[in-house]
Amino acid sequence: MMAVSSTMDALIEQNPALRGGRPLIAGTGTTVRTIVGLYKLGLVPEEIAVQLPHLSLAQIYAGLTYYHLHVDAVEADIQSDAEAQLMARAKPKQ
């Protein structure tokens, strides 16, 4: 039997047509920042797997690895989204 090797390229995908080009766990609609959000709430990967049962533990670790390799970009994306939400709430209704 031939061994199958997974790489980060196979586990994380980015496509401008999907979720605004944000990094996703390949083959799912789950963004890396969804995993990061749970991680920042204090959940460990095994607990994240309970919250996101459609993901394998390897996929969760891939998301966290991607985050730690690209902290500045992921944090900037999270921050810009938070700012956009605040502006939308502050916008006067007509």
PDB file of N, CA, C and O in Angstrom:
ATOM      1  N   MET A   1       0.842  -1.173   0.000  1.00  0.00           N
ATOM      2  CA  MET A   1       0.000   0.000   0.000  1.00  0.00           C
ATOM      3  C   MET A   1       0.893   1.244   0.000  1.00  0.00           C
ATOM      4  O   MET A   1       1.868   1.318   0.748  1.00  0.00           O
ATOM      5  N   MET A   2       0.558   2.196  -0.827  1.00  0.00           N
ATOM      6  CA  MET A   2       1.334   3.420  -0.940  1.00  0.00           C
ATOM      7  C   MET A   2       0.914   4.410   0.144  1.00  0.00           C
ATOM      8  O   MET A   2      -0.279   4.595   0.383  1.00  0.00           O
ATOM      9  N   ALA A   3       1.873   5.038   0.794  1.00  0.00           N
ATOM     10  CA  ALA A   3       1.581   6.034   1.828  1.00  0.00           C
ATOM     11  C   ALA A   3       1.144   7.334   1.164  1.00  0.00           C
ATOM     12  O   ALA A   3       1.682   7.734   0.131  1.00  0.00           O
ATOM     13  N   VAL A   4       0.171   7.978   1.769  1.00  0.00           N
ATOM     14  CA  VAL A   4      -0.316   9.259   1.272  1.00  0.00           C
ATOM     15  C   VAL A   4       0.227  10.344   2.184  1.00  0.00           C
ATOM     16  O   VAL A   4       0.146  10.230   3.407  1.00  0.00           O
ATOM     17  N   SER A   5       0.771  11.375   1.606  1.00  0.00           N
ATOM     18  CA  SER A   5       1.339  12.472   2.376  1.00  0.00           C
ATOM     19  C   SER A   5       0.464  13.707   2.228  1.00  0.00           C
ATOM     20  O   SER A   5       0.093  14.082   1.115  1.00  0.00           O
ATOM     21  N   SER A   6       0.135  14.336   3.349  1.00  0.00           N
ATOM     22  CA  SER A   6      -0.614  15.592   3.317  1.00  0.00           C
ATOM     23  C   SER A   6       0.341  16.738   3.591  1.00  0.00           C
ATOM     24  O   SER A   6       1.222  16.634   4.445  1.00  0.00           O
ATOM     25  N   THR A   7       0.166  17.814   2.873  1.00  0.00           N
ATOM     26  CA  THR A   7       0.965  19.011   3.098  1.00  0.00           C
ATOM     27  C   THR A   7       0.035  20.152   3.450  1.00  0.00           C
ATOM     28  O   THR A   7      -1.181  20.056   3.279  1.00  0.00           O
ATOM     29  N   MET A   8       0.617  21.233   3.941  1.00  0.00           N
ATOM     30  CA  MET A   8      -0.196  22.407   4.251  1.00  0.00           C
ATOM     31  C   MET A   8      -0.956  22.868   3.013  1.00  0.00           C
ATOM     32  O   MET A   8      -2.102  23.305   3.113  1.00  0.00           O
ATOM     33  N   ASP A   9      -0.321  22.771   1.847  1.00  0.00           N
ATOM     34  CA  ASP A   9      -0.990  23.191   0.613  1.00  0.00           C
ATOM     35  C   ASP A   9      -2.251  22.377   0.356  1.00  0.00           C
ATOM     36  O   ASP A   9      -3.202  22.881  -0.241  1.00  0.00           O
ATOM     37  N   ALA A  10      -2.267  21.136   0.796  1.00  0.00           N
ATOM     38  CA  ALA A  10      -3.440  20.288   0.593  1.00  0.00           C
ATOM     39  C   ALA A  10      -4.502  20.524   1.661  1.00  0.00           C
ATOM     40  O   ALA A  10      -5.667  20.185   1.456  1.00  0.00           O
ATOM     41  N   LEU A  11      -4.119  21.099   2.791  1.00  0.00           N
ATOM     42  CA  LEU A  11      -5.055  21.269   3.903  1.00  0.00           C
ATOM     43  C   LEU A  11      -5.669  22.660   3.975  1.00  0.00           C
ATOM     44  O   LEU A  11      -6.766  22.827   4.509  1.00  0.00           O
ATOM     45  N   ILE A  12      -4.976  23.656   3.445  1.00  0.00           N
ATOM     46  CA  ILE A  12      -5.457  25.041   3.474  1.00  0.00           C
ATOM     47  C   ILE A  12      -5.588  25.533   2.041  1.00  0.00           C
ATOM     48  O   ILE A  12      -4.693  25.327   1.221  1.00  0.00           O
ATOM     49  N   GLU A  13      -6.706  26.185   1.743  1.00  0.00           N
ATOM     50  CA  GLU A  13      -6.888  26.740   0.402  1.00  0.00           C
ATOM     51  C   GLU A  13      -7.346  28.183   0.494  1.00  0.00           C
ATOM     52  O   GLU A  13      -8.002  28.589   1.454  1.00  0.00           O
ATOM     53  N   GLN A  14      -6.987  28.945  -0.522  1.00  0.00           N
ATOM     54  CA  GLN A  14      -7.455  30.317  -0.649  1.00  0.00           C
ATOM     55  C   GLN A  14      -7.930  30.513  -2.072  1.00  0.00           C
ATOM     56  O   GLN A  14      -7.218  30.214  -3.031  1.00  0.00           O
ATOM     57  N   ASN A  15      -9.142  31.021  -2.193  1.00  0.00           N
ATOM     58  CA  ASN A  15      -9.732  31.258  -3.500  1.00  0.00           C
ATOM     59  C   ASN A  15     -10.489  32.572  -3.395  1.00  0.00           C
ATOM     60  O   ASN A  15     -11.382  32.694  -2.556  1.00  0.00           O
ATOM     61  N   PRO A  16     -10.161  33.559  -4.221  1.00  0.00           N
ATOM     62  CA  PRO A  16     -10.841  34.846  -4.140  1.00  0.00           C
ATOM     63  C   PRO A  16     -12.366  34.739  -4.251  1.00  0.00           C
ATOM     64  O   PRO A  16     -13.081  35.622  -3.777  1.00  0.00           O
ATOM     65  N   ALA A  17     -12.861  33.678  -4.865  1.00  0.00           N
ATOM     66  CA  ALA A  17     -14.305  33.506  -5.033  1.00  0.00           C
ATOM     67  C   ALA A  17     -14.982  32.900  -3.801  1.00  0.00           C
ATOM     68  O   ALA A  17     -16.210  32.854  -3.726  1.00  0.00           O
ATOM     69  N   LEU A  18     -14.185  32.436  -2.838  1.00  0.00           N
ATOM     70  CA  LEU A  18     -14.747  31.799  -1.642  1.00  0.00           C
ATOM     71  C   LEU A  18     -14.409  32.592  -0.391  1.00  0.00           C
ATOM     72  O   LEU A  18     -13.238  32.839  -0.102  1.00  0.00           O
ATOM     73  N   ARG A  19     -15.428  32.989   0.345  1.00  0.00           N
ATOM     74  CA  ARG A  19     -15.249  33.675   1.631  1.00  0.00           C
ATOM     75  C   ARG A  19     -14.293  34.859   1.544  1.00  0.00           C
ATOM     76  O   ARG A  19     -13.479  35.084   2.440  1.00  0.00           O
ATOM     77  N   GLY A  20     -14.402  35.605   0.463  1.00  0.00           N
ATOM     78  CA  GLY A  20     -13.573  36.792   0.307  1.00  0.00           C
ATOM     79  C   GLY A  20     -12.087  36.513   0.186  1.00  0.00           C
ATOM     80  O   GLY A  20     -11.265  37.395   0.435  1.00  0.00           O
ATOM     81  N   GLY A  21     -11.735  35.293  -0.192  1.00  0.00           N
ATOM     82  CA  GLY A  21     -10.332  34.941  -0.337  1.00  0.00           C
ATOM     83  C   GLY A  21      -9.644  34.582   0.966  1.00  0.00           C
ATOM     84  O   GLY A  21      -8.433  34.366   1.000  1.00  0.00           O
ATOM     85  N   ARG A  22     -10.424  34.519   2.041  1.00  0.00           N
ATOM     86  CA  ARG A  22      -9.833  34.140   3.333  1.00  0.00           C
ATOM     87  C   ARG A  22      -9.375  32.688   3.286  1.00  0.00           C
ATOM     88  O   ARG A  22      -9.972  31.872   2.582  1.00  0.00           O
ATOM     89  N   PRO A  23      -8.320  32.357   4.030  1.00  0.00           N
ATOM     90  CA  PRO A  23      -7.860  30.965   4.054  1.00  0.00           C
ATOM     91  C   PRO A  23      -8.905  30.045   4.678  1.00  0.00           C
ATOM     92  O   PRO A  23      -9.469  30.339   5.733  1.00  0.00           O
ATOM     93  N   LEU A  24      -9.147  28.926   3.999  1.00  0.00           N
ATOM     94  CA  LEU A  24     -10.143  27.939   4.422  1.00  0.00           C
ATOM     95  C   LEU A  24      -9.480  26.594   4.644  1.00  0.00           C
ATOM     96  O   LEU A  24      -8.425  26.300   4.081  1.00  0.00           O
ATOM     97  N   ILE A  25     -10.114  25.790   5.468  1.00  0.00           N
ATOM     98  CA  ILE A  25      -9.726  24.397   5.557  1.00  0.00           C
ATOM     99  C   ILE A  25     -10.229  23.761   4.260  1.00  0.00           C
ATOM    100  O   ILE A  25     -11.422  23.817   3.963  1.00  0.00           O
ATOM    101  N   ALA A  26      -9.337  23.166   3.503  1.00  0.00           N
ATOM    102  CA  ALA A  26      -9.663  22.640   2.175  1.00  0.00           C
ATOM    103  C   ALA A  26     -10.861  21.699   2.216  1.00  0.00           C
ATOM    104  O   ALA A  26     -10.967  20.825   3.076  1.00  0.00           O
ATOM    105  N   GLY A  27     -11.755  21.908   1.258  1.00  0.00           N
ATOM    106  CA  GLY A  27     -12.917  21.043   1.126  1.00  0.00           C
ATOM    107  C   GLY A  27     -14.040  21.335   2.098  1.00  0.00           C
ATOM    108  O   GLY A  27     -15.044  20.623   2.127  1.00  0.00           O
ATOM    109  N   THR A  28     -13.875  22.382   2.895  1.00  0.00           N
ATOM    110  CA  THR A  28     -14.917  22.773   3.850  1.00  0.00           C
ATOM    111  C   THR A  28     -15.186  24.255   3.655  1.00  0.00           C
ATOM    112  O   THR A  28     -14.452  24.924   2.927  1.00  0.00           O
ATOM    113  N   GLY A  29     -16.187  24.760   4.270  1.00  0.00           N
ATOM    114  CA  GLY A  29     -16.425  26.197   4.247  1.00  0.00           C
ATOM    115  C   GLY A  29     -15.863  26.877   5.478  1.00  0.00           C
ATOM    116  O   GLY A  29     -16.141  28.051   5.724  1.00  0.00           O
ATOM    117  N   THR A  30     -15.081  26.156   6.248  1.00  0.00           N
ATOM    118  CA  THR A  30     -14.592  26.671   7.526  1.00  0.00           C
ATOM    119  C   THR A  30     -13.331  27.499   7.326  1.00  0.00           C
ATOM    120  O   THR A  30     -12.341  27.024   6.770  1.00  0.00           O
ATOM    121  N   THR A  31     -13.383  28.748   7.789  1.00  0.00           N
ATOM    122  CA  THR A  31     -12.218  29.615   7.677  1.00  0.00           C
ATOM    123  C   THR A  31     -11.232  29.342   8.803  1.00  0.00           C
ATOM    124  O   THR A  31     -11.593  28.861   9.877  1.00  0.00           O
ATOM    125  N   VAL A  32      -9.978  29.664   8.521  1.00  0.00           N
ATOM    126  CA  VAL A  32      -8.946  29.561   9.556  1.00  0.00           C
ATOM    127  C   VAL A  32      -9.331  30.444  10.736  1.00  0.00           C
ATOM    128  O   VAL A  32      -9.123  30.063  11.888  1.00  0.00           O
ATOM    129  N   ARG A  33      -9.890  31.614  10.460  1.00  0.00           N
ATOM    130  CA  ARG A  33     -10.222  32.525  11.556  1.00  0.00           C
ATOM    131  C   ARG A  33     -11.330  31.991  12.449  1.00  0.00           C
ATOM    132  O   ARG A  33     -11.416  32.398  13.608  1.00  0.00           O
ATOM    133  N   THR A  34     -12.179  31.098  11.958  1.00  0.00           N
ATOM    134  CA  THR A  34     -13.165  30.446  12.822  1.00  0.00           C
ATOM    135  C   THR A  34     -12.449  29.595  13.864  1.00  0.00           C
ATOM    136  O   THR A  34     -12.794  29.617  15.045  1.00  0.00           O
ATOM    137  N   ILE A  35     -11.455  28.851  13.413  1.00  0.00           N
ATOM    138  CA  ILE A  35     -10.663  28.026  14.326  1.00  0.00           C
ATOM    139  C   ILE A  35      -9.901  28.919  15.302  1.00  0.00           C
ATOM    140  O   ILE A  35      -9.846  28.641  16.500  1.00  0.00           O
ATOM    141  N   VAL A  36      -9.318  29.989  14.777  1.00  0.00           N
ATOM    142  CA  VAL A  36      -8.556  30.918  15.615  1.00  0.00           C
ATOM    143  C   VAL A  36      -9.459  31.546  16.680  1.00  0.00           C
ATOM    144  O   VAL A  36      -9.040  31.720  17.824  1.00  0.00           O
ATOM    145  N   GLY A  37     -10.684  31.881  16.309  1.00  0.00           N
ATOM    146  CA  GLY A  37     -11.606  32.466  17.277  1.00  0.00           C
ATOM    147  C   GLY A  37     -11.843  31.545  18.463  1.00  0.00           C
ATOM    148  O   GLY A  37     -11.836  31.993  19.609  1.00  0.00           O
ATOM    149  N   LEU A  38     -12.052  30.271  18.197  1.00  0.00           N
ATOM    150  CA  LEU A  38     -12.253  29.302  19.279  1.00  0.00           C
ATOM    151  C   LEU A  38     -10.975  29.123  20.092  1.00  0.00           C
ATOM    152  O   LEU A  38     -11.020  28.992  21.316  1.00  0.00           O
ATOM    153  N   TYR A  39      -9.849  29.118  19.409  1.00  0.00           N
ATOM    154  CA  TYR A  39      -8.549  28.995  20.071  1.00  0.00           C
ATOM    155  C   TYR A  39      -8.322  30.177  21.020  1.00  0.00           C
ATOM    156  O   TYR A  39      -7.840  30.002  22.139  1.00  0.00           O
ATOM    157  N   LYS A  40      -8.674  31.375  20.558  1.00  0.00           N
ATOM    158  CA  LYS A  40      -8.496  32.569  21.384  1.00  0.00           C
ATOM    159  C   LYS A  40      -9.449  32.599  22.575  1.00  0.00           C
ATOM    160  O   LYS A  40      -9.197  33.296  23.558  1.00  0.00           O
ATOM    161  N   LEU A  41     -10.531  31.852  22.490  1.00  0.00           N
ATOM    162  CA  LEU A  41     -11.447  31.723  23.631  1.00  0.00           C
ATOM    163  C   LEU A  41     -10.909  30.738  24.665  1.00  0.00           C
ATOM    164  O   LEU A  41     -11.511  30.553  25.723  1.00  0.00           O
ATOM    165  N   GLY A  42      -9.786  30.114  24.360  1.00  0.00           N
ATOM    166  CA  GLY A  42      -9.150  29.208  25.305  1.00  0.00           C
ATOM    167  C   GLY A  42      -9.359  27.734  25.030  1.00  0.00           C
ATOM    168  O   GLY A  42      -8.931  26.892  25.820  1.00  0.00           O
ATOM    169  N   LEU A  43     -10.010  27.405  23.922  1.00  0.00           N
ATOM    170  CA  LEU A  43     -10.222  25.997  23.595  1.00  0.00           C
ATOM    171  C   LEU A  43      -8.942  25.391  23.038  1.00  0.00           C
ATOM    172  O   LEU A  43      -8.224  26.029  22.268  1.00  0.00           O
ATOM    173  N   VAL A  44      -8.668  24.166  23.430  1.00  0.00           N
ATOM    174  CA  VAL A  44      -7.534  23.418  22.871  1.00  0.00           C
ATOM    175  C   VAL A  44      -8.041  22.696  21.622  1.00  0.00           C
ATOM    176  O   VAL A  44      -9.251  22.555  21.446  1.00  0.00           O
ATOM    177  N   PRO A  45      -7.137  22.237  20.752  1.00  0.00           N
ATOM    178  CA  PRO A  45      -7.575  21.612  19.503  1.00  0.00           C
ATOM    179  C   PRO A  45      -8.624  20.510  19.676  1.00  0.00           C
ATOM    180  O   PRO A  45      -9.558  20.419  18.880  1.00  0.00           O
ATOM    181  N   GLU A  46      -8.481  19.683  20.695  1.00  0.00           N
ATOM    182  CA  GLU A  46      -9.463  18.611  20.908  1.00  0.00           C
ATOM    183  C   GLU A  46     -10.849  19.180  21.224  1.00  0.00           C
ATOM    184  O   GLU A  46     -11.860  18.605  20.819  1.00  0.00           O
ATOM    185  N   GLU A  47     -10.902  20.296  21.938  1.00  0.00           N
ATOM    186  CA  GLU A  47     -12.189  20.946  22.232  1.00  0.00           C
ATOM    187  C   GLU A  47     -12.753  21.622  20.985  1.00  0.00           C
ATOM    188  O   GLU A  47     -13.966  21.634  20.775  1.00  0.00           O
ATOM    189  N   ILE A  48     -11.881  22.176  20.170  1.00  0.00           N
ATOM    190  CA  ILE A  48     -12.325  22.770  18.906  1.00  0.00           C
ATOM    191  C   ILE A  48     -12.944  21.688  18.027  1.00  0.00           C
ATOM    192  O   ILE A  48     -13.939  21.932  17.345  1.00  0.00           O
ATOM    193  N   ALA A  49     -12.355  20.494  18.043  1.00  0.00           N
ATOM    194  CA  ALA A  49     -12.890  19.376  17.254  1.00  0.00           C
ATOM    195  C   ALA A  49     -14.301  19.012  17.690  1.00  0.00           C
ATOM    196  O   ALA A  49     -15.114  18.593  16.866  1.00  0.00           O
ATOM    197  N   VAL A  50     -14.601  19.165  18.967  1.00  0.00           N
ATOM    198  CA  VAL A  50     -15.958  18.899  19.458  1.00  0.00           C
ATOM    199  C   VAL A  50     -16.913  19.968  18.928  1.00  0.00           C
ATOM    200  O   VAL A  50     -18.046  19.661  18.560  1.00  0.00           O
ATOM    201  N   GLN A  51     -16.458  21.217  18.890  1.00  0.00           N
ATOM    202  CA  GLN A  51     -17.286  22.321  18.403  1.00  0.00           C
ATOM    203  C   GLN A  51     -17.461  22.293  16.882  1.00  0.00           C
ATOM    204  O   GLN A  51     -18.482  22.737  16.356  1.00  0.00           O
ATOM    205  N   LEU A  52     -16.467  21.773  16.196  1.00  0.00           N
ATOM    206  CA  LEU A  52     -16.486  21.705  14.726  1.00  0.00           C
ATOM    207  C   LEU A  52     -16.285  20.251  14.302  1.00  0.00           C
ATOM    208  O   LEU A  52     -15.238  19.904  13.756  1.00  0.00           O
ATOM    209  N   PRO A  53     -17.281  19.401  14.551  1.00  0.00           N
ATOM    210  CA  PRO A  53     -17.097  17.957  14.346  1.00  0.00           C
ATOM    211  C   PRO A  53     -16.875  17.534  12.896  1.00  0.00           C
ATOM    212  O   PRO A  53     -16.463  16.402  12.641  1.00  0.00           O
ATOM    213  N   HIS A  54     -17.142  18.423  11.950  1.00  0.00           N
ATOM    214  CA  HIS A  54     -16.898  18.091  10.546  1.00  0.00           C
ATOM    215  C   HIS A  54     -15.416  18.185  10.181  1.00  0.00           C
ATOM    216  O   HIS A  54     -15.022  17.802   9.080  1.00  0.00           O
ATOM    217  N   LEU A  55     -14.589  18.699  11.110  1.00  0.00           N
ATOM    218  CA  LEU A  55     -13.153  18.807  10.871  1.00  0.00           C
ATOM    219  C   LEU A  55     -12.400  17.731  11.632  1.00  0.00           C
ATOM    220  O   LEU A  55     -12.777  17.354  12.742  1.00  0.00           O
ATOM    221  N   SER A  56     -11.331  17.242  11.019  1.00  0.00           N
ATOM    222  CA  SER A  56     -10.452  16.302  11.717  1.00  0.00           C
ATOM    223  C   SER A  56      -9.492  17.097  12.596  1.00  0.00           C
ATOM    224  O   SER A  56      -9.319  18.303  12.421  1.00  0.00           O
ATOM    225  N   LEU A  57      -8.888  16.416  13.521  1.00  0.00           N
ATOM    226  CA  LEU A  57      -7.897  17.062  14.376  1.00  0.00           C
ATOM    227  C   LEU A  57      -6.732  17.590  13.531  1.00  0.00           C
ATOM    228  O   LEU A  57      -6.183  18.653  13.822  1.00  0.00           O
ATOM    229  N   ALA A  58      -6.363  16.852  12.494  1.00  0.00           N
ATOM    230  CA  ALA A  58      -5.293  17.307  11.593  1.00  0.00           C
ATOM    231  C   ALA A  58      -5.677  18.618  10.909  1.00  0.00           C
ATOM    232  O   ALA A  58      -4.834  19.500  10.751  1.00  0.00           O
ATOM    233  N   GLN A  59      -6.935  18.754  10.503  1.00  0.00           N
ATOM    234  CA  GLN A  59      -7.390  19.990   9.866  1.00  0.00           C
ATOM    235  C   GLN A  59      -7.347  21.155  10.851  1.00  0.00           C
ATOM    236  O   GLN A  59      -6.983  22.272  10.482  1.00  0.00           O
ATOM    237  N   ILE A  60      -7.714  20.897  12.087  1.00  0.00           N
ATOM    238  CA  ILE A  60      -7.677  21.952  13.107  1.00  0.00           C
ATOM    239  C   ILE A  60      -6.238  22.388  13.357  1.00  0.00           C
ATOM    240  O   ILE A  60      -5.948  23.583  13.413  1.00  0.00           O
ATOM    241  N   TYR A  61      -5.344  21.424  13.505  1.00  0.00           N
ATOM    242  CA  TYR A  61      -3.932  21.767  13.681  1.00  0.00           C
ATOM    243  C   TYR A  61      -3.386  22.502  12.459  1.00  0.00           C
ATOM    244  O   TYR A  61      -2.559  23.401  12.604  1.00  0.00           O
ATOM    245  N   ALA A  62      -3.832  22.137  11.270  1.00  0.00           N
ATOM    246  CA  ALA A  62      -3.395  22.845  10.058  1.00  0.00           C
ATOM    247  C   ALA A  62      -3.845  24.300  10.107  1.00  0.00           C
ATOM    248  O   ALA A  62      -3.082  25.202   9.763  1.00  0.00           O
ATOM    249  N   GLY A  63      -5.078  24.525  10.534  1.00  0.00           N
ATOM    250  CA  GLY A  63      -5.573  25.893  10.669  1.00  0.00           C
ATOM    251  C   GLY A  63      -4.762  26.694  11.674  1.00  0.00           C
ATOM    252  O   GLY A  63      -4.432  27.854  11.430  1.00  0.00           O
ATOM    253  N   LEU A  64      -4.444  26.077  12.795  1.00  0.00           N
ATOM    254  CA  LEU A  64      -3.639  26.761  13.814  1.00  0.00           C
ATOM    255  C   LEU A  64      -2.208  26.982  13.333  1.00  0.00           C
ATOM    256  O   LEU A  64      -1.604  28.013  13.630  1.00  0.00           O
ATOM    257  N   THR A  65      -1.671  26.028  12.600  1.00  0.00           N
ATOM    258  CA  THR A  65      -0.325  26.194  12.040  1.00  0.00           C
ATOM    259  C   THR A  65      -0.311  27.353  11.052  1.00  0.00           C
ATOM    260  O   THR A  65       0.588  28.193  11.078  1.00  0.00           O
ATOM    261  N   TYR A  66      -1.318  27.390  10.179  1.00  0.00           N
ATOM    262  CA  TYR A  66      -1.420  28.494   9.223  1.00  0.00           C
ATOM    263  C   TYR A  66      -1.470  29.820   9.973  1.00  0.00           C
ATOM    264  O   TYR A  66      -0.775  30.770   9.611  1.00  0.00           O
ATOM    265  N   TYR A  67      -2.288  29.883  11.012  1.00  0.00           N
ATOM    266  CA  TYR A  67      -2.403  31.108  11.812  1.00  0.00           C
ATOM    267  C   TYR A  67      -1.040  31.523  12.367  1.00  0.00           C
ATOM    268  O   TYR A  67      -0.642  32.681  12.237  1.00  0.00           O
ATOM    269  N   HIS A  68      -0.336  30.592  12.976  1.00  0.00           N
ATOM    270  CA  HIS A  68       0.945  30.936  13.594  1.00  0.00           C
ATOM    271  C   HIS A  68       2.015  31.298  12.566  1.00  0.00           C
ATOM    272  O   HIS A  68       2.963  32.013  12.887  1.00  0.00           O
ATOM    273  N   LEU A  69       1.872  30.816  11.349  1.00  0.00           N
ATOM    274  CA  LEU A  69       2.792  31.199  10.277  1.00  0.00           C
ATOM    275  C   LEU A  69       2.436  32.544   9.648  1.00  0.00           C
ATOM    276  O   LEU A  69       3.282  33.194   9.034  1.00  0.00           O
ATOM    277  N   HIS A  70       1.164  32.960   9.808  1.00  0.00           N
ATOM    278  CA  HIS A  70       0.665  34.184   9.167  1.00  0.00           C
ATOM    279  C   HIS A  70      -0.118  35.046  10.163  1.00  0.00           C
ATOM    280  O   HIS A  70      -1.169  35.591   9.827  1.00  0.00           O
ATOM    281  N   VAL A  71       0.395  35.165  11.380  1.00  0.00           N
ATOM    282  CA  VAL A  71      -0.322  35.885  12.443  1.00  0.00           C
ATOM    283  C   VAL A  71      -0.720  37.284  12.000  1.00  0.00           C
ATOM    284  O   VAL A  71      -1.876  37.675  12.162  1.00  0.00           O
ATOM    285  N   ASP A  72       0.207  38.036  11.451  1.00  0.00           N
ATOM    286  CA  ASP A  72      -0.089  39.425  11.093  1.00  0.00           C
ATOM    287  C   ASP A  72      -1.235  39.526  10.093  1.00  0.00           C
ATOM    288  O   ASP A  72      -2.125  40.361  10.255  1.00  0.00           O
ATOM    289  N   ALA A  73      -1.222  38.691   9.068  1.00  0.00           N
ATOM    290  CA  ALA A  73      -2.271  38.746   8.044  1.00  0.00           C
ATOM    291  C   ALA A  73      -3.624  38.325   8.608  1.00  0.00           C
ATOM    292  O   ALA A  73      -4.636  38.967   8.326  1.00  0.00           O
ATOM    293  N   VAL A  74      -3.656  37.261   9.394  1.00  0.00           N
ATOM    294  CA  VAL A  74      -4.928  36.788   9.960  1.00  0.00           C
ATOM    295  C   VAL A  74      -5.468  37.807  10.955  1.00  0.00           C
ATOM    296  O   VAL A  74      -6.663  38.103  10.952  1.00  0.00           O
ATOM    297  N   GLU A  75      -4.599  38.345  11.804  1.00  0.00           N
ATOM    298  CA  GLU A  75      -5.040  39.349  12.779  1.00  0.00           C
ATOM    299  C   GLU A  75      -5.540  40.614  12.087  1.00  0.00           C
ATOM    300  O   GLU A  75      -6.530  41.204  12.521  1.00  0.00           O
ATOM    301  N   ALA A  76      -4.868  41.036  11.018  1.00  0.00           N
ATOM    302  CA  ALA A  76      -5.316  42.216  10.272  1.00  0.00           C
ATOM    303  C   ALA A  76      -6.696  41.975   9.675  1.00  0.00           C
ATOM    304  O   ALA A  76      -7.535  42.875   9.675  1.00  0.00           O
ATOM    305  N   ASP A  77      -6.939  40.778   9.169  1.00  0.00           N
ATOM    306  CA  ASP A  77      -8.246  40.434   8.606  1.00  0.00           C
ATOM    307  C   ASP A  77      -9.321  40.460   9.688  1.00  0.00           C
ATOM    308  O   ASP A  77     -10.407  41.003   9.481  1.00  0.00           O
ATOM    309  N   ILE A  78      -9.017  39.879  10.828  1.00  0.00           N
ATOM    310  CA  ILE A  78      -9.977  39.870  11.938  1.00  0.00           C
ATOM    311  C   ILE A  78     -10.268  41.298  12.380  1.00  0.00           C
ATOM    312  O   ILE A  78     -11.425  41.653  12.604  1.00  0.00           O
ATOM    313  N   GLN A  79      -9.232  42.118  12.507  1.00  0.00           N
ATOM    314  CA  GLN A  79      -9.395  43.503  12.945  1.00  0.00           C
ATOM    315  C   GLN A  79     -10.207  44.311  11.941  1.00  0.00           C
ATOM    316  O   GLN A  79     -11.086  45.076  12.337  1.00  0.00           O
ATOM    317  N   SER A  80      -9.927  44.156  10.652  1.00  0.00           N
ATOM    318  CA  SER A  80     -10.665  44.930   9.645  1.00  0.00           C
ATOM    319  C   SER A  80     -12.132  44.535   9.627  1.00  0.00           C
ATOM    320  O   SER A  80     -12.999  45.384   9.419  1.00  0.00           O
ATOM    321  N   ASP A  81     -12.417  43.266   9.842  1.00  0.00           N
ATOM    322  CA  ASP A  81     -13.804  42.815   9.899  1.00  0.00           C
ATOM    323  C   ASP A  81     -14.503  43.382  11.128  1.00  0.00           C
ATOM    324  O   ASP A  81     -15.663  43.785  11.049  1.00  0.00           O
ATOM    325  N   ALA A  82     -13.811  43.417  12.258  1.00  0.00           N
ATOM    326  CA  ALA A  82     -14.389  43.977  13.485  1.00  0.00           C
ATOM    327  C   ALA A  82     -14.684  45.463  13.299  1.00  0.00           C
ATOM    328  O   ALA A  82     -15.728  45.953  13.730  1.00  0.00           O
ATOM    329  N   GLU A  83     -13.763  46.173  12.657  1.00  0.00           N
ATOM    330  CA  GLU A  83     -13.973  47.596  12.400  1.00  0.00           C
ATOM    331  C   GLU A  83     -15.145  47.814  11.453  1.00  0.00           C
ATOM    332  O   GLU A  83     -15.936  48.736  11.656  1.00  0.00           O
ATOM    333  N   ALA A  84     -15.270  46.995  10.436  1.00  0.00           N
ATOM    334  CA  ALA A  84     -16.386  47.114   9.493  1.00  0.00           C
ATOM    335  C   ALA A  84     -17.715  46.874  10.198  1.00  0.00           C
ATOM    336  O   ALA A  84     -18.699  47.557   9.914  1.00  0.00           O
ATOM    337  N   GLN A  85     -17.754  45.915  11.109  1.00  0.00           N
ATOM    338  CA  GLN A  85     -18.982  45.650  11.861  1.00  0.00           C
ATOM    339  C   GLN A  85     -19.343  46.832  12.752  1.00  0.00           C
ATOM    340  O   GLN A  85     -20.516  47.192  12.855  1.00  0.00           O
ATOM    341  N   LEU A  86     -18.353  47.437  13.394  1.00  0.00           N
ATOM    342  CA  LEU A  86     -18.613  48.612  14.230  1.00  0.00           C
ATOM    343  C   LEU A  86     -19.139  49.768  13.396  1.00  0.00           C
ATOM    344  O   LEU A  86     -20.072  50.458  13.809  1.00  0.00           O
ATOM    345  N   MET A  87     -18.552  49.984  12.232  1.00  0.00           N
ATOM    346  CA  MET A  87     -18.999  51.077  11.364  1.00  0.00           C
ATOM    347  C   MET A  87     -20.420  50.830  10.877  1.00  0.00           C
ATOM    348  O   MET A  87     -21.216  51.764  10.788  1.00  0.00           O
ATOM    349  N   ALA A  88     -20.742  49.589  10.563  1.00  0.00           N
ATOM    350  CA  ALA A  88     -22.092  49.264  10.095  1.00  0.00           C
ATOM    351  C   ALA A  88     -23.116  49.523  11.194  1.00  0.00           C
ATOM    352  O   ALA A  88     -24.217  50.000  10.916  1.00  0.00           O
ATOM    353  N   ARG A  89     -22.764  49.214  12.432  1.00  0.00           N
ATOM    354  CA  ARG A  89     -23.684  49.458  13.551  1.00  0.00           C
ATOM    355  C   ARG A  89     -23.839  50.940  13.836  1.00  0.00           C
ATOM    356  O   ARG A  89     -24.911  51.388  14.244  1.00  0.00           O
ATOM    357  N   ALA A  90     -22.768  51.708  13.622  1.00  0.00           N
ATOM    358  CA  ALA A  90     -22.793  53.137  13.919  1.00  0.00           C
ATOM    359  C   ALA A  90     -23.444  53.949  12.807  1.00  0.00           C
ATOM    360  O   ALA A  90     -23.812  55.105  13.013  1.00  0.00           O
ATOM    361  N   LYS A  91     -23.586  53.355  11.644  1.00  0.00           N
ATOM    362  CA  LYS A  91     -24.155  54.050  10.491  1.00  0.00           C
ATOM    363  C   LYS A  91     -25.611  54.409  10.779  1.00  0.00           C
ATOM    364  O   LYS A  91     -26.400  53.546  11.165  1.00  0.00           O
ATOM    365  N   PRO A  92     -25.970  55.688  10.591  1.00  0.00           N
ATOM    366  CA  PRO A  92     -27.361  56.086  10.845  1.00  0.00           C
ATOM    367  C   PRO A  92     -28.328  55.376   9.893  1.00  0.00           C
ATOM    368  O   PRO A  92     -28.063  55.243   8.698  1.00  0.00           O
ATOM    369  N   LYS A  93     -29.432  54.933  10.442  1.00  0.00           N
ATOM    370  CA  LYS A  93     -30.458  54.281   9.618  1.00  0.00           C
ATOM    371  C   LYS A  93     -31.310  55.346   8.956  1.00  0.00           C
ATOM    372  O   LYS A  93     -31.649  56.362   9.563  1.00  0.00           O
ATOM    373  N   GLN A  94     -31.647  55.096   7.707  1.00  0.00           N
ATOM    374  CA  GLN A  94     -32.436  56.080   6.956  1.00  0.00           C
ATOM    375  C   GLN A  94     -33.815  55.580   6.683  1.00  0.00           C
ATOM    376  O   GLN A  94     -34.614  56.280   6.062  1.00  0.00           O
TER     377      GLN A  94
END
